[in-house]
Amino acid sequence: QRTFADGLRKELDTTGLSESELRRLVRGDALNTKIEDKFKAEAPATVLQAKLEVISAQTQDAVQQAIDRDNAGEDFATVAKAVSTEPDVATTGGAHAYGPQGSFSAAYDDYAFTGEIGKLSAPLSGGGTSPTFYAVRVVDRSDQPVRESKASHRDEASC
């Protein structure tokens, strides 16, 4: 008991919290852990996910030209780097990692889960006030392990 009391006093001195504040934080953390463990136990180990290649452009014509270049045999990443307006395309070459339905842009999320694997889409419209158009290739669609960031949103939920 003496060791616990000394440790508690040291923690209170270090954090500047009162004992009741520290107890509330510990209880809250324990509750979050229990909730997270329950969700992990009930969540599926795998879920259907798609892996994509995407080119975005401000006009339908620009996307169509990119599609034509790809269909002519030009390397997709090269075309994406030359045409796409996505901010990270210089490093990704337009490749998007596996993601579950709902994790992609609304403009092509449905296509990611219905489009023919390996075939580049026709131009897809993003709509909005300043429309963006997309060409999307579904590289793969399969059950993939659920990653921690997709299974648990504790940090976002507690904000």
N, C-alpha and C positions, 0 to 999 in steps of 0.2 A: 504494500500500500504506500509505503514511504517513497519508493521509486516512482510510482505512478503520480503521486502528489507533486514530487519534485519536477517531473516531466511536464505535468499540467501547468504548474506555476511558470516554468521556463517558456512554454508555448504561449501562455497568456502575456507574459512580459515581452516576448519577441513580436507578437502580432498586434499588441495593444488592444485586444478584444477583451470583453468581460467574459466571465465563465458561461453565462447564459447565451451570449452571442456565439461563442465557440461551440457549445452544445447544439445550438440550432443549425450551425453549418455542418457539423458532423452528422446530425440526423438527416439533413437534406441530402448530403452526399450518399449516405447509406440508402436512402429511399431511391435516389437516382440510379444507384448501382442495382438495386433489386428490380426496378422497372426495366432497365437496360437488359439485365439477365433474362427476364421473362420474355421480352421481345426477341432476343437472340434465340431462345429456346423454341419459340413459336414460328419464327421466320423460316422460310424455305432456305435450304443450303444453296440452291441454284435457282435462277430465274432466266427466262428467255431474254436474250440481249442481242443487239446488232452491232456490227463493226462496219464503219462507213468510210468512204472517201467523198469529200464535199468540195465543190467550187462555188463560190458566191461572187456575184457581180451586180452592179447597179442597173444593168439593162438586160432584157431578155436576149437581145442580139449578142451581147458579149458572152453570155452563158452558152448560147447556141454555137458561137464560134469555138468556144472551149470544147464543147461536145464534139464538134466536127474534127478538131485537132486530135482529140482522144480516139475517135473512131478511125482516123487516118493512121493510127499507130504510135502517135507521140506519147511519151511517158506522162502518166497522169500527174505525178508530183511536179514535173517540169511545167506542165500547163497550169496547174494550180498556183504555183509560185509566180507565174507570169501574169495571171488573170485575177485570181481570187482576192477579195477584199477582206477576208477573215484576218484578224490581227496576228494570229500565230502561224499562219500558213508558211512563212519562211522557214520555220523549224519543223513543222509537221508535214508539209507537202500535201495538206488537205486531208490527212488521215485522222480519223476519230476513233478512239479506243472503244471497246465494248461498252454499251450503255443500255439500260432497260427502257421500255416504252415510257415516254414522258420526260426523258432526260435530254432529248435533242430539241432543236428549234421546232416550233409548232409548224413551220412551213414544210418540213420534211419528216417529222416524227412518224406520221402514218406510213409514208413511203418506206421508211426504214424497216417496217414490220410487215409490209405487203409486197414491196417491189421484188422483182426477180433478182436473185443473187447473181452477181457478176455483170449485170447489165446497167449501163449508165442511163439515168432517167432523162426524160425530156425536161426542158426548163420548168422548174417549180417556182411559183410566185410566193414571196413572203408577205405580200400585201402591205398594209400600213400606209402612212403618209409619204414616206420615202422608201418605196418598195425595193427589195433586194430579191434577186432571182438566184436559184440554186440548180446545180447539176449534182446528182447524188448517185453513188454506186454502193450497193450493199455488198460488202466483201464477204461477210459471214453473218449468219443468224443462228444462234444455238443457245442451249442452256449453259450458263456460265456461273461460277461461284459468285455469291452476293458478297461484295466488298463491304468492309466496315463502314465506309463513308455513306454507302447507300442503305445500309441496314439500320444505322444509328444516327439520329440527328439531335442528340442530347444537347450539344452546345448551342445549336440554333434554337431549340425549343425552350431552353432556359433563359434566353436573352429577353 
